[in-house]
């Protein structure tokens, strides 16, 4: 019966279809981004957990392994140098007796004295090395390894918080894109509905006549 001009509505429909396509693309991209963020968050947390585990293992290894080995080596060095010192003293004692009876030269006697003094000095050095190990090296390394553990624990906490925040943000962005996609589809549906109502049909077949007033 009647068809209204829909040219402007058709133009609007095309614009709305483009808006829907863009909104759909943004929604799909946001959905993919959420999965990427979740995977990255898990990877970051796993790495932080591994770093903390390694730091704890390094600390335990130093306390129960490396330090104990170094301590045993220091004790062994002291024991060995003390034995050498005792032998050097015995040798010097016999050399002094032999020198008194002119069985060895004064040069040989002086050599044995130097050997005894050197052995005694090596004992002192070995004992000092152990003291440095216990009072300085051990404390310094222990503090370093404990600090590594503390830093790794704090890093893990930061990573957990960041991962949680990143996932929440990505979920919020997806929710917003989903809402925008739905809004654009609703706007397109309204235009389509308006266009469908631009044609008016007569309820029955027949001839349409304009009513006029006759004088």
Backbone as a printed PyTorch tensor [residue, N CA C, xyz], in Angstrom:
tensor([[[  0.8410,  -1.1990,   0.0000],
         [  0.0000,   0.0000,   0.0000],
         [  0.8810,   1.2560,   0.0000]],

        [[  1.8280,   1.2850,   0.9300],
         [  2.7270,   2.4390,   1.0240],
         [  4.1390,   1.9420,   1.3150]],

        [[  5.1580,   2.5170,   0.6730],
         [  6.5600,   2.2200,   0.9730],
         [  7.2730,   3.5270,   1.2450]],

        [[  7.7680,   3.6770,   2.4570],
         [  8.4510,   4.9010,   2.8540],
         [  9.8860,   4.9140,   2.3350]],

        [[ 10.4400,   6.0900,   2.2500],
         [ 11.8270,   6.2400,   1.7970],
         [ 12.7720,   5.6750,   2.8840]],

        [[ 13.5770,   4.6930,   2.4970],
         [ 14.4650,   4.0300,   3.4610],
         [ 15.9450,   4.2830,   3.1750]],

        [[ 16.2250,   5.1980,   2.2720],
         [ 17.6220,   5.4200,   1.8730],
         [ 18.4960,   5.8130,   3.0700]],

        [[ 17.9690,   6.6810,   3.9140],
         [ 18.7530,   7.1040,   5.0870],
         [ 18.9150,   5.9530,   6.0760]],

        [[ 17.8420,   5.1750,   6.2350],
         [ 17.9210,   4.0200,   7.1370],
         [ 18.8920,   2.9640,   6.6160]],

        [[ 18.9250,   2.7810,   5.2830],
         [ 19.8530,   1.8190,   4.6940],
         [ 21.3100,   2.2410,   4.9340]],

        [[ 21.5440,   3.5610,   4.8070],
         [ 22.8920,   4.0690,   5.0920],
         [ 23.2640,   3.8160,   6.5560]],

        [[ 22.2940,   4.0630,   7.4250],
         [ 22.5250,   3.8300,   8.8590],
         [ 22.7550,   2.3500,   9.1320]],

        [[ 22.0210,   1.4950,   8.4170],
         [ 22.1770,   0.0540,   8.5860],
         [ 23.5960,  -0.3930,   8.2420]],

        [[ 24.1120,   0.1540,   7.1360],
         [ 25.4860,  -0.1960,   6.7340],
         [ 26.4790,   0.2270,   7.8200]],

        [[ 26.2820,   1.4420,   8.3500],
         [ 27.1530,   1.9190,   9.4250],
         [ 27.0670,   1.0020,  10.6380]],

        [[ 25.8270,   0.5920,  10.9550],
         [ 25.6510,  -0.2800,  12.1220],
         [ 26.2940,  -1.6650,  11.8890]],

        [[ 26.2040,  -2.1680,  10.6600],
         [ 26.8310,  -3.4520,  10.3500],
         [ 28.3590,  -3.3780,  10.5170]],

        [[ 28.9270,  -2.2520,  10.0960],
         [ 30.3730,  -2.0490,  10.2670],
         [ 30.7260,  -1.9870,  11.7500]],

        [[ 29.8720,  -1.2720,  12.4960],
         [ 30.1030,  -1.1750,  13.9470],
         [ 30.0380,  -2.5460,  14.6090]],

        [[ 29.0850,  -3.3740,  14.1590],
         [ 28.9490,  -4.7220,  14.7160],
         [ 30.1810,  -5.5570,  14.3850]],

        [[ 30.6470,  -5.4670,  13.1550],
         [ 31.8330,  -6.2280,  12.7540],
         [ 33.0660,  -5.8060,  13.5710]],

        [[ 33.2040,  -4.4910,  13.7460],
         [ 34.3350,  -4.0020,  14.5460],
         [ 34.2310,  -4.4460,  15.9980]],

        [[ 33.0290,  -4.3750,  16.5380],
         [ 32.8180,  -4.7790,  17.9250],
         [ 33.0580,  -6.2820,  18.0970]],

        [[ 32.6470,  -7.0660,  17.0960],
         [ 32.8650,  -8.5150,  17.1520],
         [ 34.3590,  -8.8290,  17.0980]],

        [[ 35.0790,  -8.1340,  16.2130],
         [ 36.5260,  -8.3400,  16.0960],
         [ 37.2270,  -7.9770,  17.4030]],

        [[ 36.7950,  -6.8670,  18.0080],
         [ 37.3930,  -6.4510,  19.2810],
         [ 37.0860,  -7.4630,  20.3810]],

        [[ 35.8900,  -8.0220,  20.3630],
         [ 35.5040,  -9.0300,  21.3560],
         [ 36.3500, -10.2940,  21.2000]],

        [[ 36.4940, -10.7640,  19.9520],
         [ 37.2960, -11.9710,  19.6950],
         [ 38.7440, -11.7460,  20.0980]],

        [[ 39.2660, -10.5520,  19.7410],
         [ 40.6550, -10.2240,  20.1070],
         [ 40.8280, -10.1910,  21.6170]],

        [[ 39.8540,  -9.6190,  22.3180],
         [ 39.9220,  -9.5440,  23.7760],
         [ 39.8300, -10.9360,  24.4120]],

        [[ 39.0350, -11.7910,  23.7940],
         [ 38.8930, -13.1600,  24.2950],
         [ 40.2090, -13.9180,  24.1470]],

        [[ 40.8550, -13.7510,  22.9840],
         [ 42.1610, -14.3920,  22.7740],
         [ 43.2070, -13.8100,  23.7290]],

        [[ 43.1300, -12.5070,  23.9340],
         [ 44.0860, -11.8440,  24.8210],
         [ 43.9740, -12.3790,  26.2470]],

        [[ 42.7560, -12.6640,  26.6780],
         [ 42.5590, -13.2090,  28.0200],
         [ 43.2890, -14.5410,  28.1800]],

        [[ 43.2050, -15.3910,  27.1630],
         [ 43.9000, -16.6830,  27.2370],
         [ 45.4110, -16.4990,  27.2610]],

        [[ 45.8950, -15.5340,  26.4580],
         [ 47.3340, -15.2420,  26.4300],
         [ 47.7970, -14.7480,  27.8010]],

        [[ 47.0100, -13.8440,  28.3910],
         [ 47.3460, -13.2950,  29.7040],
         [ 47.3640, -14.3970,  30.7630]],

        [[ 46.3830, -15.2920,  30.7000],
         [ 46.3330, -16.4000,  31.6600],
         [ 47.5700, -17.3070,  31.5200]],

        [[ 47.9200, -17.6180,  30.2860],
         [ 49.0900, -18.4710,  30.0580],
         [ 50.3740, -17.7900,  30.5260]],

        [[ 50.4850, -16.4860,  30.2180],
         [ 51.6770, -15.7460,  30.6270],
         [ 51.7620, -15.6500,  32.1460]],

        [[ 50.6090, -15.4260,  32.7640],
         [ 50.5710, -15.3370,  34.2280],
         [ 51.0290, -16.6490,  34.8550]],

        [[ 50.5350, -17.7690,  34.3190],
         [ 50.9420, -19.0810,  34.8450],
         [ 52.4340, -19.3080,  34.6410]],

        [[ 52.9230, -18.9210,  33.4570],
         [ 54.3490, -19.0920,  33.1640],
         [ 55.2080, -18.2600,  34.1060]],

        [[ 54.7970, -17.0120,  34.3430],
         [ 55.5590, -16.1300,  35.2350],
         [ 55.5740, -16.6770,  36.6660]],

        [[ 54.4310, -17.1460,  37.1240],
         [ 54.3470, -17.6850,  38.4900],
         [ 55.1800, -18.9550,  38.6070]],

        [[ 55.0860, -19.8340,  37.6070],
         [ 55.8740, -21.0710,  37.6330],
         [ 57.3650, -20.7670,  37.6950]],

        [[ 57.7950, -19.7710,  36.9120],
         [ 59.2110, -19.3960,  36.9050],
         [ 59.6350, -18.8310,  38.2570]],

        [[ 58.7750, -18.0080,  38.8510],
         [ 59.0850, -17.4320,  40.1620],
         [ 59.1630, -18.5100,  41.2420]],

        [[ 58.2640, -19.4940,  41.1590],
         [ 58.2840, -20.6140,  42.1090],
         [ 59.5760, -21.4160,  41.9420]],

        [[ 59.9640, -21.6460,  40.6820],
         [ 61.1930, -22.3960,  40.4040],
         [ 62.4170, -21.6390,  40.9250]],

        [[ 62.4260, -20.3290,  40.7150],
         [ 63.5410, -19.5070,  41.1970],
         [ 63.6510, -19.5890,  42.7220]],

        [[ 62.5110, -19.5550,  43.3920],
         [ 62.5120, -19.6670,  44.8520],
         [ 63.0110, -21.0480,  45.2930]],

        [[ 62.5590, -22.0820,  44.6140],
         [ 63.0090, -23.4430,  44.9530],
         [ 64.5230, -23.5700,  44.7930]],

        [[ 65.0390, -23.0100,  43.7060],
         [ 66.4890, -23.0710,  43.4720],
         [ 67.2490, -22.3030,  44.5470]],

        [[ 66.7110, -21.1470,  44.9420],
         [ 67.3690, -20.3460,  45.9770],
         [ 67.4160, -21.1100,  47.3050]],

        [[ 66.3200, -21.7900,  47.6370],
         [ 66.2860, -22.5850,  48.8650],
         [ 67.2540, -23.7620,  48.7810]],

        [[ 67.3150, -24.3800,  47.6090],
         [ 68.2310, -25.5060,  47.4260],
         [ 69.6880, -25.0450,  47.5310]],

        [[ 69.9750, -23.8730,  46.9490],
         [ 71.3380, -23.3360,  47.0320],
         [ 71.7320, -23.0540,  48.4810]],

        [[ 70.7860, -22.5210,  49.2460],
         [ 71.0520, -22.2390,  50.6600],
         [ 71.3370, -23.5350,  51.4240]],

        [[ 70.4840, -24.5240,  51.2170],
         [ 70.6640, -25.8030,  51.9120],
         [ 71.9540, -26.4900,  51.4630]],

        [[ 72.2430, -26.3970,  50.1660],
         [ 73.4630, -27.0150,  49.6280],
         [ 74.7040, -26.3770,  50.2390]],

        [[ 74.6640, -25.0580,  50.4230],
         [ 75.8410, -24.3990,  50.9950],
         [ 76.0250, -24.7980,  52.4580]],

        [[ 74.9160, -24.7730,  53.2250],
         [ 75.0100, -25.0760,  54.6590],
         [ 75.4220, -26.5310,  54.8980]],

        [[ 74.7570, -27.4560,  54.1800],
         [ 74.9860, -28.8810,  54.4420],
         [ 76.0450, -29.5070,  53.5360]],

        [[ 76.3900, -28.8190,  52.4590],
         [ 77.3330, -29.4040,  51.5130],
         [ 78.6270, -28.6270,  51.3770]],

        [[ 78.5610, -27.4940,  50.6720],
         [ 79.7710, -26.7350,  50.3490],
         [ 80.5300, -26.2990,  51.5990]],

        [[ 79.8060, -25.7560,  52.5660],
         [ 80.4860, -25.2620,  53.7710],
         [ 81.1190, -26.4060,  54.5590]],

        [[ 80.3950, -27.5110,  54.6680],
         [ 80.9350, -28.6630,  55.3920],
         [ 82.1920, -29.2040,  54.7020]],

        [[ 82.1660, -29.1990,  53.3720],
         [ 83.3580, -29.6450,  52.6320],
         [ 84.5410, -28.7160,  52.8800]],

        [[ 84.2540, -27.4010,  52.8470],
         [ 85.3220, -26.4260,  53.0780],
         [ 85.8630, -26.5500,  54.5040]],

        [[ 84.9670, -26.8270,  55.4500],
         [ 85.3810, -26.9840,  56.8470],
         [ 86.2550, -28.2310,  57.0120]],

        [[ 85.8580, -29.2920,  56.3560],
         [ 86.6470, -30.5250,  56.4300],
         [ 88.0210, -30.3340,  55.7980]],

        [[ 88.0660, -29.6090,  54.6910],
         [ 89.3490, -29.3380,  54.0450],
         [ 90.2500, -28.4910,  54.9650]],

        [[ 89.6240, -27.5170,  55.6480],
         [ 90.3900, -26.6740,  56.5760],
         [ 90.9440, -27.5090,  57.7320]],

        [[ 90.1060, -28.3930,  58.2760],
         [ 90.5630, -29.2710,  59.3720],
         [ 91.6740, -30.2080,  58.8910]],

        [[ 91.5000, -30.7320,  57.6810],
         [ 92.5110, -31.6420,  57.1330],
         [ 93.8310, -30.9090,  56.9140]],

        [[ 93.7330, -29.6580,  56.4500],
         [ 94.9430, -28.8660,  56.2340],
         [ 95.6690, -28.6090,  57.5560]],

        [[ 94.8950, -28.3070,  58.5850],
         [ 95.5000, -28.0790,  59.9070],
         [ 96.1840, -29.3490,  60.4060]],

        [[ 95.4610, -30.4790,  60.3020],
         [ 96.0170, -31.7580,  60.7700],
         [ 97.2940, -32.1080,  60.0100]],

        [[ 97.2550, -31.9610,  58.7020],
         [ 98.4150, -32.2970,  57.8810],
         [ 99.6110, -31.4050,  58.2110]],

        [[ 99.3560, -30.1160,  58.3540],
         [100.4590, -29.1930,  58.6440],
         [101.0020, -29.3900,  60.0570]],

        [[100.1490, -29.7850,  60.9810],
         [100.6320, -30.0930,  62.3330],
         [101.5410, -31.3210,  62.3120]],

        [[101.1540, -32.3220,  61.5070],
         [101.9930, -33.5200,  61.3990],
         [103.3460, -33.1660,  60.7880]],

        [[103.3150, -32.3110,  59.7550],
         [104.5710, -31.8860,  59.1450],
         [105.4160, -31.0880,  60.1440]],

        [[104.7240, -30.3020,  60.9550],
         [105.4400, -29.5080,  61.9640],
         [106.1030, -30.4140,  62.9980]],

        [[105.3900, -31.4450,  63.4530],
         [105.9560, -32.3850,  64.4320],
         [107.1640, -33.1040,  63.8420]],

        [[107.0480, -33.5200,  62.5800],
         [108.1860, -34.1830,  61.9450],
         [109.3650, -33.2260,  61.7990]],

        [[109.0660, -31.9740,  61.4650],
         [110.1370, -30.9800,  61.3170],
         [110.8150, -30.7290,  62.6670]],

        [[110.0450, -30.7300,  63.7650],
         [110.6220, -30.5390,  65.1000],
         [111.5310, -31.7150,  65.4610]],

        [[111.0230, -32.9390,  65.1640],
         [111.8390, -34.1240,  65.4520],
         [113.1300, -34.1010,  64.6430]],

        [[112.9940, -33.7370,  63.3930],
         [114.1840, -33.6710,  62.5380],
         [115.1750, -32.6460,  63.0690]],

        [[114.6650, -31.4820,  63.4750],
         [115.5400, -30.4350,  64.0050],
         [116.2140, -30.8920,  65.3090]],

        [[115.4470, -31.6090,  66.1460],
         [116.0020, -32.0740,  67.4090],
         [117.1960, -32.9980,  67.1490]],

        [[117.0270, -33.9270,  66.2140],
         [118.1340, -34.8430,  65.8870],
         [119.2810, -34.0940,  65.2000]],

        [[118.9110, -33.1320,  64.3960],
         [119.9650, -32.3570,  63.7240],
         [120.7930, -31.5750,  64.7280]],

        [[120.1510, -31.0360,  65.7470],
         [120.8810, -30.2920,  66.7710],
         [121.8560, -31.2130,  67.5220]],

        [[121.3990, -32.4430,  67.7860],
         [122.2730, -33.4020,  68.4610],
         [123.4490, -33.7820,  67.5660]],

        [[123.1530, -34.0020,  66.2910],
         [124.2050, -34.3770,  65.3450],
         [125.1760, -33.2290,  65.1120]],

        [[124.6260, -32.0200,  65.0840],
         [125.4880, -30.8520,  64.8790],
         [126.3930, -30.6410,  66.0770]],

        [[125.8760, -30.9300,  67.2760],
         [126.6850, -30.7720,  68.4840],
         [127.8840, -31.7110,  68.4660]],

        [[127.7170, -32.8300,  67.7920],
         [128.8060, -33.8040,  67.7050],
         [129.5380, -33.7030,  66.3580]],

        [[129.1880, -32.6040,  65.6160],
         [129.8550, -32.3240,  64.3370],
         [129.6260, -33.4040,  63.2690]],

        [[128.4350, -34.0600,  63.3280],
         [128.1300, -35.0440,  62.2940],
         [127.4760, -34.3990,  61.0640]],

        [[126.8940, -33.2270,  61.2650],
         [126.3230, -32.4900,  60.1270],
         [126.8230, -31.0660,  60.1720]],

        [[126.7360, -30.3980,  59.0310],
         [127.2360, -29.0310,  58.9430],
         [126.2260, -28.0510,  59.5210]],

        [[126.6950, -26.8660,  59.8030],
         [125.8250, -25.8000,  60.3130],
         [124.7810, -25.4070,  59.2650]],

        [[125.1570, -25.5290,  58.0120],
         [124.2110, -25.1970,  56.9300],
         [123.0210, -26.1510,  56.9380]],

        [[123.3080, -27.4360,  57.1430],
         [122.2240, -28.4190,  57.2250],
         [121.3330, -28.1550,  58.4350]],

        [[121.9620, -27.7690,  59.5320],
         [121.1980, -27.4620,  60.7290],
         [120.2740, -26.2730,  60.5010]],

        [[120.7900, -25.2320,  59.8450],
         [119.9820, -24.0490,  59.5600],
         [118.8300, -24.3890,  58.6090]],

        [[119.1010, -25.3040,  57.6770],
         [118.0290, -25.7310,  56.7570],
         [116.9020, -26.4200,  57.4960]],

        [[117.2500, -27.2440,  58.4810],
         [116.2210, -27.9340,  59.2710],
         [115.4550, -26.9580,  60.1550]],

        [[116.1570, -25.9220,  60.6420],
         [115.4710, -24.8920,  61.4430],
         [114.4660, -24.1360,  60.5830]],

        [[114.8820, -23.7960,  59.3570],
         [113.9760, -23.0970,  58.4440],
         [112.7580, -23.9610,  58.1010]],

        [[113.0140, -25.2540,  57.9060],
         [111.9160, -26.1790,  57.6020],
         [110.9420, -26.2630,  58.7630]],

        [[111.4690, -26.2590,  59.9880],
         [110.6170, -26.2970,  61.1820],
         [109.8150, -25.0140,  61.3020]],

        [[110.4820, -23.8590,  61.0690],
         [109.7790, -22.5720,  61.1570],
         [108.6860, -22.4710,  60.0820]],

        [[109.0240, -22.9510,  58.8990],
         [108.0460, -22.9130,  57.7990],
         [106.8460, -23.7950,  58.1240]],

        [[107.0940, -24.9680,  58.6720],
         [106.0070, -25.8810,  59.0390],
         [105.1320, -25.2730,  60.1200]],

        [[105.7810, -24.5960,  61.0770],
         [105.0260, -23.9390,  62.1480],
         [104.1590, -22.8230,  61.5850]],

        [[104.7230, -22.0710,  60.6490],
         [103.9660, -20.9750,  60.0220],
         [102.7840, -21.5220,  59.2140]],

        [[102.9840, -22.6450,  58.5470],
         [101.8970, -23.2570,  57.7610],
         [100.7570, -23.7010,  58.6650]],

        [[101.0780, -24.1580,  59.8730],
         [100.0330, -24.5150,  60.8370],
         [ 99.2220, -23.2840,  61.1970]],

        [[ 99.8990, -22.1940,  61.4710],
         [ 99.2240, -20.9460,  61.8350],
         [ 98.3390, -20.4450,  60.6920]],

        [[ 98.9000, -20.5470,  59.4770],
         [ 98.1150, -20.1090,  58.3090],
         [ 96.8690, -20.9770,  58.1440]],

        [[ 97.0130, -22.2850,  58.3100],
         [ 95.8720, -23.1960,  58.1700],
         [ 94.8150, -22.9140,  59.2300]],

        [[ 95.2440, -22.6450,  60.4380],
         [ 94.2950, -22.3200,  61.5130],
         [ 93.6130, -20.9830,  61.2570]],

        [[ 94.3880, -20.0330,  60.7240],
         [ 93.7960, -18.7270,  60.4100],
         [ 92.7970, -18.8390,  59.2630]],

        [[ 93.1170, -19.6890,  58.2840],
         [ 92.1750, -19.9040,  57.1700],
         [ 90.8510, -20.4640,  57.6780]],

        [[ 90.9270, -21.4000,  58.6220],
         [ 89.6980, -21.9690,  59.1770],
         [ 88.9110, -20.9090,  59.9470]],

        [[ 89.6190, -20.0800,  60.6840],
         [ 88.9660, -19.0280,  61.4480],
         [ 88.2620, -18.0360,  60.5080]],

        [[ 88.9470, -17.6750,  59.4220],
         [ 88.3360, -16.7750,  58.4290],
         [ 87.1060, -17.4250,  57.7990]],

        [[ 87.2170, -18.7280,  57.5280],
         [ 86.0830, -19.4520,  56.9400],
         [ 84.8750, -19.4160,  57.8690]],

        [[ 85.0960, -19.6910,  59.1560],
         [ 83.9930, -19.7790,  60.1130],
         [ 83.4020, -18.4150,  60.4530]],

        [[ 84.2820, -17.4250,  60.6220],
         [ 83.8180, -16.1420,  61.1420],
         [ 83.4710, -15.1150,  60.0660]],

        [[ 83.9710, -15.2990,  58.8450],
         [ 83.7240, -14.3010,  57.8080],
         [ 83.1040, -14.9050,  56.5490]],

        [[ 83.8240, -15.8250,  55.9150],
         [ 83.3310, -16.3860,  54.6500],
         [ 81.9720, -17.0580,  54.8150]],

        [[ 81.8420, -17.8780,  55.8600],
         [ 80.5810, -18.5850,  56.0840],
         [ 79.4370, -17.6050,  56.3250]],

        [[ 79.6640, -16.6270,  57.1980],
         [ 78.6040, -15.6660,  57.5200],
         [ 78.2060, -14.8430,  56.2960]],

        [[ 79.2260, -14.4590,  55.5230],
         [ 78.9420, -13.6540,  54.3310],
         [ 78.1490, -14.4560,  53.2890]],

        [[ 78.5980, -15.6670,  53.0130],
         [ 77.8940, -16.5010,  52.0330],
         [ 76.5030, -16.8850,  52.5210]],

        [[ 76.3960, -17.1680,  53.8270],
         [ 75.0950, -17.5140,  54.3910],
         [ 74.1160, -16.3520,  54.2270]],

        [[ 74.5960, -15.1440,  54.5240],
         [ 73.7440, -13.9620,  54.3730],
         [ 73.3160, -13.7800,  52.9190]],

        [[ 74.2350, -14.0350,  51.9890],
         [ 73.9190, -13.8920,  50.5660],
         [ 72.8510, -14.8850,  50.1390]],

        [[ 73.0260, -16.1560,  50.5120],
         [ 72.0540, -17.1750,  50.1140],
         [ 70.6930, -16.9400,  50.7790]],

        [[ 70.7100, -16.4890,  52.0330],
         [ 69.4450, -16.1780,  52.7080],
         [ 68.7640, -14.9860,  52.0420]],

        [[ 69.5730, -14.0070,  51.6350],
         [ 69.0210, -12.8540,  50.9210],
         [ 68.4140, -13.2820,  49.5930]],

        [[ 69.0740, -14.2080,  48.8950],
         [ 68.5300, -14.7110,  47.6290],
         [ 67.1660, -15.3670,  47.8480]],

        [[ 67.0420, -16.1110,  48.9460],
         [ 65.7570, -16.7520,  49.2570],
         [ 64.6970, -15.6930,  49.5420]],

        [[ 65.0620, -14.6910,  50.3520],
         [ 64.1110, -13.6240,  50.6850],
         [ 63.6740, -12.8560,  49.4360]],

        [[ 64.6380, -12.5480,  48.5770],
         [ 64.3260, -11.8310,  47.3450],
         [ 63.4190, -12.6610,  46.4430]],

        [[ 63.6870, -13.9500,  46.3720],
         [ 62.8600, -14.8350,  45.5410],
         [ 61.4440, -14.9470,  46.1000]],

        [[ 61.3180, -14.9580,  47.4250],
         [ 59.9830, -15.0060,  48.0420],
         [ 59.2010, -13.7380,  47.7320]],

        [[ 59.8680, -12.5890,  47.8420],
         [ 59.1930, -11.3210,  47.5320],
         [ 58.8500, -11.2290,  46.0490]],

        [[ 59.7560, -11.7370,  45.1950],
         [ 59.4980, -11.7320,  43.7530],
         [ 58.2980, -12.6070,  43.4140]],

        [[ 58.1890, -13.7390,  44.0860],
         [ 57.0440, -14.6210,  43.8650],
         [ 55.7490, -13.9440,  44.2820]],

        [[ 55.7820, -13.2580,  45.4170],
         [ 54.5820, -12.5450,  45.8680],
         [ 54.1850, -11.4620,  44.8590]],

        [[ 55.1860, -10.7010,  44.3830],
         [ 54.9000,  -9.6590,  43.3880],
         [ 54.3430, -10.2670,  42.1040]],

        [[ 54.9360, -11.3750,  41.6890],
         [ 54.4850, -12.0300,  40.4560],
         [ 53.0620, -12.5380,  40.5900]],

        [[ 52.7450, -13.1130,  41.7470],
         [ 51.3720, -13.5930,  41.9770],
         [ 50.3680, -12.4440,  41.9090]],

        [[ 50.7210, -11.3360,  42.5440],
         [ 49.8140, -10.1940,  42.5410],
         [ 49.6400,  -9.6190,  41.1380]],

        [[ 50.7510,  -9.4870,  40.4220],
         [ 50.6790,  -8.9410,  39.0640],
         [ 49.8960,  -9.8690,  38.1580]],

        [[ 50.1500, -11.1730,  38.2760],
         [ 49.4330, -12.1450,  37.4490],
         [ 47.9300, -12.0700,  37.7150]],

        [[ 47.5760, -11.9820,  38.9870],
         [ 46.1540, -11.8840,  39.3550],
         [ 45.5380, -10.6100,  38.7950]],

        [[ 46.2630,  -9.4980,  38.9270],
         [ 45.7520,  -8.2090,  38.4360],
         [ 45.6200,  -8.2200,  36.9110]],

        [[ 46.6020,  -8.8140,  36.2250],
         [ 46.5500,  -8.8550,  34.7580],
         [ 45.3560,  -9.6740,  34.2700]],

        [[ 45.0880, -10.7900,  34.9410],
         [ 43.9600, -11.6330,  34.5350],
         [ 42.6390, -10.9090,  34.7810]],

        [[ 42.5310, -10.2450,  35.9420],
         [ 41.3040,  -9.4960,  36.2550],
         [ 41.0760,  -8.3910,  35.2290]],

        [[ 42.1440,  -7.6860,  34.8700],
         [ 42.0240,  -6.6130,  33.8890],
         [ 41.6000,  -7.1600,  32.5240]],

        [[ 42.2060,  -8.2780,  32.1230],
         [ 41.8530,  -8.8770,  30.8340],
         [ 40.4050,  -9.3660,  30.8410]],

        [[ 39.9630,  -9.9080,  31.9780],
         [ 38.5620, -10.3470,  32.0880],
         [ 37.6130,  -9.1570,  32.0210]],

        [[ 37.9890,  -8.0560,  32.6430],
         [ 37.1580,  -6.8470,  32.6050],
         [ 37.0780,  -6.2960,  31.1820]],

        [[ 38.2070,  -6.3230,  30.4840],
         [ 38.2200,  -5.8450,  29.0970],
         [ 37.3380,  -6.7300,  28.2130]],

        [[ 37.4020,  -8.0400,  28.4340],
         [ 36.5590,  -8.9510,  27.6660],
         [ 35.0820,  -8.6900,  27.9480]],

        [[ 34.7690,  -8.4770,  29.2070],
         [ 33.3760,  -8.1930,  29.5780],
         [ 32.8910,  -6.9030,  28.9140]],

        [[ 33.7570,  -5.8960,  28.8870],
         [ 33.3900,  -4.6250,  28.2620],
         [ 33.2010,  -4.7880,  26.7530]],

        [[ 34.0950,  -5.5490,  26.1110],
         [ 33.9810,  -5.7730,  24.6660],
         [ 32.7370,  -6.5860,  24.3390]],

        [[ 32.4160,  -7.5360,  25.2060],
         [ 31.2100,  -8.3400,  25.0070],
         [ 29.9650,  -7.4650,  25.1020]],

        [[ 29.9620,  -6.5790,  26.0900],
         [ 28.8160,  -5.6710,  26.2510],
         [ 28.6870,  -4.7340,  25.0540]],

        [[ 29.8230,  -4.2380,  24.5700],
         [ 29.7990,  -3.3320,  23.4170],
         [ 29.3340,  -4.0710,  22.1670]],

        [[ 29.7710,  -5.3090,  22.0210],
         [ 29.3330,  -6.1240,  20.8800],
         [ 27.8180,  -6.3240,  20.9190]],

        [[ 27.2960,  -6.6380,  22.0980],
         [ 25.8560,  -6.7990,  22.2440],
         [ 25.1060,  -5.5040,  21.9730]],

        [[ 25.6710,  -4.3870,  22.4260],
         [ 25.0120,  -3.0810,  22.2100],
         [ 24.9400,  -2.7380,  20.7290]],

        [[ 26.0200,  -3.0090,  20.0020],
         [ 26.0270,  -2.7130,  18.5750],
         [ 25.0520,  -3.6210,  17.8130]],

        [[ 24.9420,  -4.8790,  18.2330],
         [ 23.9780,  -5.7790,  17.5910],
         [ 22.5470,  -5.3000,  17.8470]],

        [[ 22.2810,  -4.8210,  19.0570],
         [ 20.9380,  -4.3100,  19.3760],
         [ 20.6020,  -3.1010,  18.4970]],

        [[ 21.5810,  -2.2370,  18.3110],
         [ 21.3600,  -1.0550,  17.4690],
         [ 21.0880,  -1.4560,  16.0190]],

        [[ 21.8130,  -2.4850,  15.5440],
         [ 21.5710,  -2.9750,  14.1860],
         [ 20.1840,  -3.5970,  14.0790]],

        [[ 19.7880,  -4.3720,  15.0760],
         [ 18.4650,  -4.9980,  15.0690],
         [ 17.3530,  -3.9530,  15.0190]],

        [[ 17.5590,  -2.8580,  15.7170],
         [ 16.5500,  -1.7860,  15.7140],
         [ 16.4180,  -1.1700,  14.3260]],

        [[ 17.5520,  -0.9650,  13.6600],
         [ 17.5080,  -0.4060,  12.3060],
         [ 16.8050,  -1.3690,  11.3540]],

        [[ 17.1530,  -2.6470,  11.4730],
         [ 16.5250,  -3.6590,  10.6130],
         [ 15.0120,  -3.6820,  10.8500]],

        [[ 14.6160,  -3.5880,  12.0970],
         [ 13.1810,  -3.5730,  12.4330],
         [ 12.5060,  -2.3400,  11.8400]],

        [[ 13.1540,  -1.1820,  11.9460],
         [ 12.5930,   0.0530,  11.3830],
         [ 12.4230,  -0.0580,   9.8760]],

        [[ 13.4410,  -0.6470,   9.2130],
         [ 13.3530,  -0.8100,   7.7620],
         [ 12.1960,  -1.7340,   7.3930]],

        [[ 11.9970,  -2.7760,   8.1800],
         [ 10.9190,  -3.7300,   7.8830],
         [  9.5400,  -3.0870,   8.0100]],

        [[  9.4720,  -1.9830,   8.7390],
         [  8.1730,  -1.3160,   8.9470],
         [  7.9390,  -0.1570,   7.9840]],

        [[  8.8230,  -0.0180,   7.0030],
         [  8.6430,   1.0920,   6.0370],
         [  7.6670,   0.7260,   4.9240]],

        [[  7.2610,  -0.5310,   4.8630],
         [  6.2550,  -0.9460,   3.8900],
         [  4.9530,  -1.2360,   4.6170]],

        [[  3.8840,  -0.5760,   4.1670],
         [  2.5650,  -0.7510,   4.7960],
         [  1.6760,  -1.4910,   3.8010]],

        [[  1.1190,  -2.5920,   4.2270],
         [  0.2900,  -3.4260,   3.3430],
         [ -1.1880,  -3.2550,   3.6880]],

        [[ -2.0410,  -3.2910,   2.6530],
         [ -3.4960,  -3.1970,   2.8560],
         [ -3.9960,  -4.4940,   3.4690]],

        [[ -4.9870,  -4.4020,   4.3260],
         [ -5.4970,  -5.6240,   4.9590],
         [ -6.2240,  -6.5440,   3.9770]],

        [[ -6.7620,  -5.9670,   2.8510],
         [ -7.5050,  -6.7800,   1.8690],
         [ -7.1550,  -6.3170,   0.4600]],

        [[ -7.4260,  -7.2010,  -0.5190],
         [ -7.2250,  -6.8250,  -1.9170],
         [ -8.2920,  -5.8220,  -2.3210]],

        [[ -7.9470,  -4.9350,  -3.2460],
         [ -8.9450,  -3.9770,  -3.7100],
         [ -8.2850,  -2.7440,  -4.2990]],

        [[ -9.1040,  -1.7260,  -4.4850],
         [ -8.6450,  -0.4780,  -5.0720],
         [ -8.6060,   0.5850,  -3.9920]],

        [[ -7.5080,   1.2730,  -3.9910],
         [ -7.3660,   2.3310,  -2.9790],
         [ -7.8520,   3.6290,  -3.5940]],

        [[ -8.7690,   4.2950,  -2.9190],
         [ -9.2620,   5.5960,  -3.3820],
         [ -9.0370,   6.6350,  -2.2960]],

        [[ -8.6200,   7.8000,  -2.7530],
         [ -8.4480,   8.9080,  -1.8120],
         [ -9.8120,   9.5010,  -1.5130]],

        [[-10.0950,   9.6760,  -0.2990],
         [-11.3930,  10.2830,   0.0640],
         [-11.3340,  11.7810,  -0.2370]],

        [[-12.4180,  12.2920,  -0.7770],
         [-12.4910,  13.7430,  -1.0450],
         [-13.8760,  14.2230,  -0.7180]],

        [[-14.0130,  15.5160,  -0.4780],
         [-15.3350,  16.0520,  -0.1300],
         [-15.9560,  16.6460,  -1.3970]],

        [[-17.1810,  16.2320,  -1.7630],
         [-17.8700,  16.7280,  -2.9740],
         [-18.8540,  17.8000,  -2.5730]],

        [[-18.8520,  18.9170,  -3.3050],
         [-19.7850,  19.9990,  -3.0430],
         [-20.9510,  19.8850,  -4.0000]]])
